[in-house]
Amino acid sequence: MKKLFDAQPKRVQQYAVDVTLDPDTAHPALILTDDGKQVKHADVWKNLPDNPERFDICVHVLAKQSFSSGRFYYEVQVKGKTEWDLGVARESINRKGQITRSPQDGHWMICLRNQNKYFALDDPPVRLSLKSQPEKVGVFVDYEEGLVSFYDVDAAALIYSFTGCCFTEKLYPYFNPGLNDGGKNSAPLIISPVNHTE
């Protein structure tokens, strides 16, 4: 089963789900589109209530949708960005203060830093050597199997898999568009419709 998914990104597209961003979790410096499909960082903080779900230091946002069984898959356009984090997180993660992102802390994600350095935020972090820079990243989770896989959608290639994970809580898709960086990283993360390829 695992080999099937690893080799064929298009096989996981059948598990595509509709994901939208949850404004109640978004850091005050993030701008979300009204349809909940795009997020970017602005250098201005909005005056928002500091509710328990909201990230207050890290510029992160979760999806409205959560998953506690089965398989799910979604795609995010990362084109034109110099920094981002993508993945899933369990419901009970810390939302306040500085956050450590690793499976031990309830995060399963990969990230881009400095335009071309990719990491899996495992414990310890794993430097990824990719043949090409992904413009669209697919995220696949098999809850019962304890599997989180990331794909370069256009290259139809596996980027990284977390295996043997033990999920006991709801999982939420997790997005960090990175800091605006004087406009260098102003492109949004865009949750894209999944184009089912035959």
Helices and strands as residue ranges (DSSP letters): H 2-7, H 9-12, G 13-15, E 30-32, E 38-41, E 61-62, E 71-77, E 84-90, G 103-105, E 107-113, E 117-120, E 126-128, E 136-142, E 147-152, E 157-162, E 171-176, E 189-192
